[in-house]
Amino acid sequence: GVVENHVGKHTEKVVYLNFIDGMTLEPNANDQRFIVDAWAAGKFNLDVPKYCVTAAATVEKLNPGQAPCPWKAVLIVPNDHPDVPKAAPAPECCTIQ
């Protein structure tokens, strides 16, 4: 791969790592977030953990010198995932922060 450095202002402070196969989150202009469809990494035989760590590192690099680092990561997983709390709020998916 190639690392490219760009200059600009970003406000993303949250990485959403979506593990629900076939689902993509819509961007929200009022809630700046870096959305990663982690499920897609598996479709292309990519290293999923490395893909997710790279996504989180990208958000940190977009906001150099700003605290807190690392920013918050939100995992979006199916409700039947073993790490989902017993009282999952959504019928089809759950977030783990």
N, C-alpha and C positions, 0 to 999 in steps of 0.2 A: 504494500500500500504506500500511499504518498500522504505526507502531512502537509497541509497548506495552512498558512497563517494569514488571517484577514483582520483588518482593523474596523471597528464599528462598535456601536452600543447595543447591548442586549440586556433584556430584563428577565430572562428565564432564570427561575430559582428553584424550579421543581422539574424533576425528570419523571415522566410517566412511562413505566415499562409494562407494556400490555402483552400478556401471555395468553389471551383468549383467541384461539385459532379463528382466523377469518374476520375478526372484528377490528375496525380502525376507529380511533377517537377523532372527533372533529376538533380542529383548532378553535380557540376562543380568544378573541382579541382583548377581552376584559380580564383574562386569566392567562398571562404569559407562561407557557410551559413548553418543555421540550418533550415531544411525544415520540416514543419508539415502539414500533410493532415488533416486539421481541419474538413473537411466534413466527414471523417471516424469516428470521435468521435460520431457523431449522429447515425451512422449505428450500433454502439455498445451501444447505450443508455447512453453514457457518458455525463457528464456536460461539454458542449462545451466551455463556457467562462472559467471555471476552467482549462480545458485541455490546452487552449491557454495561460493562465497566467502561468501555470506550465512550458510550453515550453519556454516562455520568461525568466522565472526565472532560468531555466536550463542553458541557454546561459550565463546569468550573473554569475552563479556559476561556469561555466567552465572558466571564465576569472576573478577571484577574484582580487580586488584591482586595476583593470585597469579602466581608465576613457575613454570615458564616460559610465556611467551606469545610466539608462538602455540603452542598445544598441537599434538600430533601428529595428522596426517591420514593415514588408511590408505585407499588406493584399491583397490577390489575390481573387477577387470576379467577378461574372458574370457581363457583361456590363449592364444588366437590374437592377442591385442593386441600390436602391435609393440614396446611398452615392457616386455613381460614378459621376465624373465631366461630364458636358454636352459634352465636346469634348474628349471623351475617345479614346485613340490612337489605341487600338487593337480591331479587329472585334468581338472576342468572350469573351475576359476577360479584366479586368482592374486592375491595382495595385493602392492601396491607401496607402500612407505613412504617 
